[in-house]
Amino acid sequence: SLPVREGDLESDQLMFDLDQGFTQGFTQEQVDEMNQQLSQTRSQRVRAAMFPETLEEGMEIPSTQLDQAQPTAVQRLSEPSQMLKHAVVNLINYQDDADLATR
């Protein structure tokens, strides 16, 4: 290794741009909205994941998923309730079809 003498490195060479590589800018309104969504209570996020039809029109659940191949804990928790909901809907549709067939 070469010895580094003081003065060899200029201070501006040690500086770097923190925004380098981040080309997408957000308005203050968008940042405020994202912060509001992320500050929801855990129960609100779980409820939204388990029962997405209860969300207000146009509202989305903010994703905390870093790796698309790995589901988040909330996604894993919501799977059984989603399966149950689909099973109930299928039973209701089956009953409606059976009622129509007997008429």
C-alpha positions in Angstrom: 0.0 0.0 0.0 1.2 3.5 -0.8 1.5 6.0 2.0 -1.0 8.8 1.7 0.3 12.2 2.6 -2.0 14.9 4.0 -2.8 17.2 1.2 -2.7 14.5 -1.5 -6.5 14.2 -1.4 -8.4 17.3 -2.1 -11.5 17.7 0.1 -13.8 18.1 -2.9 -12.6 14.7 -4.2 -14.1 13.1 -1.1 -17.5 14.6 -1.6 -20.2 12.8 -3.6 -23.7 13.6 -4.7 -26.3 11.9 -2.6 -28.9 12.4 -5.3 -26.8 10.7 -7.9 -28.8 7.8 -9.4 -32.1 8.9 -8.1 -33.9 10.4 -11.1 -37.5 10.3 -9.8 -38.6 13.3 -8.0 -41.6 13.5 -5.8 -43.8 16.5 -5.0 -44.3 17.4 -1.3 -47.9 16.3 -1.7 -46.8 12.8 -2.9 -44.3 12.6 0.0 -47.0 13.6 2.5 -49.4 11.0 1.1 -46.8 8.2 1.2 -45.9 9.2 4.8 -49.6 9.1 5.8 -50.1 5.7 4.2 -47.0 4.3 5.9 -48.0 5.6 9.3 -51.3 3.7 9.3 -51.6 1.3 12.2 -50.6 -2.3 11.8 -54.3 -3.4 12.1 -55.3 -1.0 9.3 -52.7 -2.5 7.0 -53.6 -6.1 7.9 -57.3 -5.3 7.4 -56.5 -3.7 4.0 -54.5 -6.8 3.0 -57.1 -9.3 4.2 -60.1 -7.4 2.9 -59.0 -5.2 0.0 -62.6 -4.5 -1.0 -63.0 -2.4 2.1 -60.4 0.1 0.8 -61.6 3.5 -0.4 -61.7 3.9 -4.2 -58.2 4.6 -5.6 -56.4 3.9 -2.3 -53.6 1.4 -2.4 -51.7 -0.5 0.2 -48.1 0.8 0.4 -45.8 -2.1 -0.2 -42.9 -2.9 2.1 -41.8 -5.8 0.0 -38.1 -5.7 -0.8 -37.9 -9.0 -2.7 -40.8 -9.9 -5.0 -40.1 -13.6 -4.5 -40.5 -13.3 -0.7 -44.0 -12.4 0.5 -44.3 -10.0 3.4 -45.7 -11.2 6.8 -48.9 -9.3 6.1 -49.3 -11.1 2.7 -48.7 -14.4 4.4 -51.2 -13.6 7.1 -53.9 -12.6 4.6 -53.7 -15.8 2.5 -56.0 -17.9 4.6 -58.7 -15.3 4.9 -58.5 -14.7 1.1 -58.9 -18.4 0.5 -61.9 -18.6 2.9 -63.5 -15.6 1.3 -63.1 -17.1 -2.2 -64.5 -20.5 -0.9 -67.6 -18.7 0.5 -68.1 -16.8 -2.7 -67.9 -20.0 -4.7 -70.4 -21.7 -2.4 -72.8 -18.8 -2.8 -72.4 -18.9 -6.5 -72.9 -22.7 -6.5 -76.1 -22.3 -4.4 -77.4 -19.7 -6.8 -76.7 -22.0 -9.8 -78.4 -24.9 -8.0 -81.5 -22.7 -7.3 -81.7 -21.7 -10.9 -81.3 -25.3 -12.1 -84.2 -26.5 -10.0 -86.6 -23.9 -11.3 
